[in-house]
């Protein structure tokens, strides 16, 4: 079996070898032909007009072919160079146009940066003032303390970037640190708003004040007495509203106060609305700021229709006027 396989493969190798030899022979013959034709001489003659002397010389076909090829290469290279030069000129013109656009954008960017920087400088005193009020401290220098962060990538481009970039970076840092001050101010405002909303701070009814807090001539006879609130005169039936949210402690008759509503508020405040014609709430009710709780009347010890309004702090009567005269 093995001998048969070798015999089967032998003709194929012989055929490939024969084809290779024939191809090699053809190539050798072709090269010899080209070499022979290349060494053939060509005669070039120059004939003057007077025909006295002829100029001729011989040159081989190899040299002619060389110069023709060289001429073609020069023509192709020159054409390529011209095309590249035109493309470079067009690219240069486009770059100049882009540079003009970039320059105009940079000018606008510079103006914008200056305006942002000026705005930040204008805001700094306002932020500092608000911070003083909110934090209760005059030490505002720490607001703008910025920890320097070494950025290697930023240092590399520092010498090639416009100065406005660094101005914006500084403004960005100041804006970032000012957020802490703004948060402090916001917390202060939130707390203050909560205090204001839960502190008696409005008029209980429309009218005009006829008697202030403190010592006064007694309206019922001779001598003086201490007035623990303020009297706000108004027509009978004028609505009386709560000056702060709170819980109704008393809603009814209270001796010389007549029909009275007493409210308990946050932070130890209490308010009293006396001499009412009638009351609109009951003990234990929770009332909102501005909610109607009674109506102006002339009940109890009084000389005319009005609302006797008291504010008590820790059970002690205080002057209500500063609370209702302030603009919150």
C-alpha positions as CSV (number, residue, x, y, z in Angstrom):
1,X,0.0,0.0,0.0
2,X,2.7,2.5,0.8
3,X,4.6,1.9,-2.5
4,X,1.3,2.6,-4.4
5,X,0.8,6.0,-2.6
6,X,4.4,7.1,-3.5
7,X,3.8,6.2,-7.1
8,X,0.6,8.1,-7.1
9,X,2.3,11.3,-5.8
10,X,5.3,11.1,-8.1
11,X,3.7,12.3,-11.4
12,X,2.3,15.4,-9.5
13,X,5.7,16.5,-8.3
14,X,7.2,16.0,-11.7
15,X,4.5,18.1,-13.3
16,X,5.0,20.9,-10.9
17,X,8.8,20.8,-11.4
18,X,8.4,20.8,-15.2
19,X,6.0,23.8,-15.0
20,X,8.5,25.7,-12.7
21,X,11.4,25.0,-15.1
22,X,9.4,26.2,-18.1
23,X,8.3,29.3,-16.3
24,X,11.9,30.0,-15.2
25,X,13.2,29.5,-18.8
26,X,10.6,31.9,-20.2
27,X,11.6,34.5,-17.6
28,X,15.2,34.2,-18.4
29,X,14.5,34.4,-22.2
30,X,12.4,37.5,-21.6
31,X,15.1,39.2,-19.5
32,X,17.7,38.4,-22.1
33,X,15.4,39.9,-24.8
34,X,14.8,43.1,-22.8
35,X,18.6,43.4,-22.1
36,X,19.3,42.9,-25.8
37,X,16.8,45.4,-26.9
38,X,17.9,47.8,-24.2
39,X,21.4,47.9,-25.4
40,X,20.3,48.7,-28.9
41,X,21.5,52.1,-30.0
42,X,19.4,55.0,-31.2
43,X,21.0,57.8,-33.3
44,X,19.9,61.3,-32.8
45,X,20.8,63.9,-35.4
46,X,20.7,67.7,-35.3
47,X,20.6,69.3,-38.8
48,X,21.5,73.1,-38.9
49,X,19.8,75.4,-41.5
50,X,23.0,75.9,-43.4
51,X,23.5,72.1,-43.6
52,X,27.3,72.5,-43.3
53,X,27.8,70.3,-40.3
54,X,25.6,67.6,-38.9
55,X,25.6,66.8,-35.2
56,X,24.6,63.3,-34.2
57,X,25.1,61.0,-31.3
58,X,24.0,57.6,-30.2
59,X,22.1,56.7,-27.1
60,X,20.8,53.3,-25.8
61,X,17.2,52.6,-25.3
62,X,17.8,52.0,-21.5
63,X,18.9,55.6,-21.1
64,X,15.9,56.9,-23.1
65,X,13.6,54.8,-21.0
66,X,15.3,56.1,-17.8
67,X,14.9,59.8,-18.8
68,X,11.3,59.2,-19.9
69,X,10.5,57.5,-16.5
70,X,12.3,60.3,-14.7
71,X,10.3,62.9,-16.6
72,X,7.1,61.2,-15.8
73,X,8.1,61.0,-12.1
74,X,8.9,64.7,-12.1
75,X,5.6,65.6,-13.7
76,X,3.6,63.4,-11.3
77,X,5.6,64.7,-8.3
78,X,5.1,68.3,-9.4
79,X,1.4,67.8,-9.9
80,X,1.1,66.2,-6.4
81,X,3.0,69.1,-4.9
82,X,0.8,71.7,-6.6
83,X,-2.3,69.9,-5.3
84,X,-0.9,69.7,-1.8
85,X,0.1,73.4,-1.9
86,X,-3.4,74.4,-2.9
87,X,-4.9,72.2,-0.2
88,X,-2.5,73.8,2.4
89,X,-3.5,77.3,1.2
90,X,-7.2,76.4,1.6
91,X,-6.6,75.0,5.1
92,X,-4.6,78.1,6.0
93,X,-7.4,80.3,4.9
94,X,-9.9,78.2,6.9
95,X,-7.6,78.4,9.9
96,X,-7.4,82.2,9.6
97,X,-11.2,82.4,9.4
98,X,-11.5,80.1,12.5
99,X,-8.9,82.2,14.3
100,X,-11.0,85.3,13.7
101,X,-14.1,83.6,15.1
102,X,-12.2,82.3,18.1
103,X,-10.7,85.7,18.7
104,X,-14.1,87.3,18.7
105,X,-15.4,84.6,21.1
106,X,-12.4,85.2,23.4
107,X,-13.2,88.9,23.5
108,X,-16.8,88.2,24.5
109,X,-15.5,85.6,26.9
110,X,-13.2,88.2,28.5
111,X,-16.1,90.7,28.9
112,X,-18.3,88.0,30.4
113,X,-15.5,87.0,32.8
114,X,-15.0,90.6,33.9
115,X,-18.8,91.0,34.5
116,X,-18.9,87.8,36.5
117,X,-15.9,88.8,38.6
118,X,-17.5,92.3,39.2
119,X,-20.8,90.7,40.2
120,X,-19.0,88.4,42.7
121,X,-17.1,91.4,44.2
122,X,-20.4,93.2,44.6
123,X,-22.0,90.2,46.2
124,X,-19.2,89.6,48.7
125,X,-20.1,92.5,51.1
126,X,-23.8,91.5,51.0
127,X,-22.9,87.9,51.8
128,X,-20.6,89.0,54.6
129,X,-23.3,91.3,56.1
130,X,-25.9,88.6,56.0
131,X,-23.4,86.1,57.5
132,X,-22.7,88.5,60.4
133,X,-26.5,88.7,61.1
134,X,-27.0,85.0,60.7
135,X,-23.9,83.7,62.6
136,X,-23.8,86.5,65.2
137,X,-20.1,87.0,64.5
138,X,-18.0,89.6,62.8
139,X,-15.3,87.1,61.7
140,X,-16.1,86.9,58.0
141,X,-12.6,86.3,56.8
142,X,-13.0,82.5,57.1
143,X,-15.8,82.6,54.5
144,X,-13.4,83.1,51.7
145,X,-10.6,80.9,52.9
146,X,-9.9,78.5,50.0
147,X,-7.7,75.5,50.4
148,X,-5.3,75.4,47.5
149,X,-5.4,72.1,45.6
150,X,-2.4,71.2,43.5
151,X,-3.6,70.1,40.1
152,X,-0.6,68.8,38.0
153,X,-2.7,68.9,34.8
154,X,-3.8,72.5,35.5
155,X,-0.2,73.6,36.1
156,X,0.9,72.2,32.7
157,X,-1.5,74.4,30.8
158,X,-1.1,77.5,33.0
159,X,1.4,79.2,30.7
160,X,-0.7,78.7,27.5
161,X,-4.2,79.4,28.8
162,X,-5.8,82.9,28.9
163,X,-5.8,84.6,32.2
164,X,-9.6,84.8,32.2
165,X,-9.6,81.0,32.8
166,X,-7.8,81.5,36.1
167,X,-10.1,84.4,37.0
168,X,-13.1,82.1,36.4
169,X,-11.5,79.4,38.5
170,X,-11.0,81.8,41.4
171,X,-14.6,83.0,41.1
172,X,-15.8,79.4,41.0
173,X,-13.9,78.7,44.2
174,X,-15.4,81.7,45.9
175,X,-18.8,80.7,44.8
176,X,-18.2,77.2,46.1
177,X,-17.1,78.4,49.6
178,X,-19.9,81.0,49.7
179,X,-22.5,78.3,49.6
180,X,-21.6,77.5,53.2
181,X,-22.3,81.0,54.2
182,X,-25.5,80.9,52.2
183,X,-26.5,77.7,54.0
184,X,-25.9,79.4,57.4
185,X,-28.0,82.4,56.3
186,X,-30.8,80.1,55.0
187,X,-30.8,78.1,58.3
188,X,-31.0,81.4,60.2
189,X,-33.9,82.7,58.0
190,X,-35.7,79.4,58.4
191,X,-35.5,79.5,62.1
192,X,-36.3,83.2,62.2
193,X,-39.3,82.6,60.0
194,X,-40.5,79.8,62.2
195,X,-40.1,82.1,65.3
196,X,-41.9,84.9,63.6
197,X,-44.8,82.7,62.5
198,X,-45.2,81.4,66.0
199,X,-44.7,84.7,67.7
200,X,-47.6,87.2,68.2
201,X,-46.9,89.8,65.5
202,X,-50.0,91.3,64.0
203,X,-53.0,93.4,65.0
204,X,-55.9,91.4,66.4
205,X,-58.5,93.6,64.8
206,X,-59.0,96.7,62.6
207,X,-59.4,99.9,64.6
208,X,-57.4,102.5,66.4
209,X,-55.4,102.3,69.6
210,X,-57.1,104.3,72.4
211,X,-55.0,103.2,75.4
212,X,-51.3,101.9,75.5
213,X,-49.5,99.5,77.8
214,X,-48.4,100.9,81.2
215,X,-49.5,103.4,83.8
216,X,-52.5,105.6,82.8
217,X,-55.3,107.7,84.2
218,X,-58.0,105.4,85.3
219,X,-61.0,105.5,82.9
220,X,-63.4,104.6,85.8
221,X,-62.5,107.4,88.3
222,X,-59.7,109.3,89.8
223,X,-56.1,108.1,90.2
224,X,-54.0,105.9,88.0
225,X,-53.9,102.2,87.2
226,X,-51.5,99.9,85.4
227,X,-52.8,98.8,82.0
228,X,-51.6,95.3,81.1
229,X,-52.3,95.6,77.4
230,X,-53.5,97.9,74.7
231,X,-57.1,98.8,73.8
232,X,-58.0,98.8,70.1
233,X,-61.4,100.6,69.5
234,X,-63.6,99.3,66.7
235,X,-67.4,99.0,66.0
236,X,-69.2,96.1,67.7
237,X,-69.0,92.9,65.7
238,X,-65.6,93.6,64.2
239,X,-63.8,90.3,63.8
240,X,-60.9,89.5,66.1
241,X,-58.2,87.2,64.8
242,X,-55.4,85.2,66.4
243,X,-52.1,87.0,66.2
244,X,-50.1,83.7,66.2
245,X,-51.0,79.9,66.0
246,X,-51.8,78.4,69.3
247,X,-54.2,76.4,71.5
248,X,-57.3,77.9,73.1
249,X,-56.9,77.9,76.9
250,X,-60.0,80.0,77.8
251,X,-63.1,80.9,75.6
252,X,-65.8,82.5,77.7
253,X,-66.6,84.8,80.6
254,X,-63.6,86.1,82.7
255,X,-65.0,88.5,85.2
256,X,-64.0,92.1,84.5
257,X,-62.6,91.0,81.1
258,X,-66.0,90.0,79.9
259,X,-66.1,87.5,77.2
260,X,-62.5,86.6,76.6
261,X,-60.3,84.3,74.5
262,X,-56.9,83.2,75.9
263,X,-54.4,81.4,73.6
264,X,-51.2,79.6,74.4
265,X,-48.4,79.8,71.8
266,X,-44.8,78.6,71.3
267,X,-41.8,79.9,73.2
268,X,-43.9,80.7,76.3
269,X,-46.2,83.3,74.8
270,X,-49.8,83.8,75.7
271,X,-52.3,86.3,74.2
272,X,-55.6,87.5,75.7
273,X,-58.5,89.1,73.7
274,X,-61.0,90.6,76.1
275,X,-64.3,92.5,76.2
276,X,-65.6,90.5,73.2
277,X,-69.2,90.6,72.1
278,X,-69.0,86.8,71.5
279,X,-66.4,84.1,70.9
280,X,-66.0,81.8,67.9
281,X,-63.8,79.1,69.4
282,X,-63.8,76.6,72.3
283,X,-61.2,75.6,74.9
284,X,-58.8,73.1,73.5
285,X,-59.1,74.2,69.9
286,X,-56.0,74.8,67.9
287,X,-56.2,78.0,65.8
288,X,-54.1,79.3,63.0
289,X,-52.5,82.7,62.7
290,X,-55.2,85.1,61.3
291,X,-58.1,82.8,62.2
292,X,-61.2,84.5,63.5
293,X,-61.7,83.7,67.2
294,X,-64.1,86.4,68.5
295,X,-65.9,89.7,67.8
296,X,-65.3,93.2,69.2
297,X,-67.8,94.0,72.0
298,X,-68.3,96.0,75.3
299,X,-68.6,93.2,77.9
300,X,-67.0,93.4,81.4
301,X,-65.5,96.5,82.8
302,X,-65.3,98.9,79.8
303,X,-66.3,102.3,78.7
304,X,-66.8,101.5,75.0
305,X,-66.5,98.8,72.3
306,X,-62.9,97.7,71.9
307,X,-60.6,94.8,72.1
308,X,-58.3,94.6,75.1
309,X,-55.2,92.8,73.8
310,X,-52.5,91.4,76.0
311,X,-49.3,89.5,75.4
312,X,-47.8,87.5,78.3
313,X,-44.4,85.9,78.3
314,X,-43.9,83.3,81.1
315,X,-47.1,84.5,82.7
316,X,-45.9,88.1,82.9
317,X,-47.7,90.8,80.8
318,X,-45.4,92.6,78.4
319,X,-46.0,95.6,76.1
320,X,-47.7,94.3,72.9
321,X,-47.0,97.4,70.9
322,X,-43.4,96.5,69.7
323,X,-44.8,93.2,68.4
324,X,-47.6,94.7,66.4
325,X,-45.8,97.9,65.2
326,X,-42.8,96.0,63.6
327,X,-42.9,95.2,60.0
328,X,-42.0,91.5,59.7
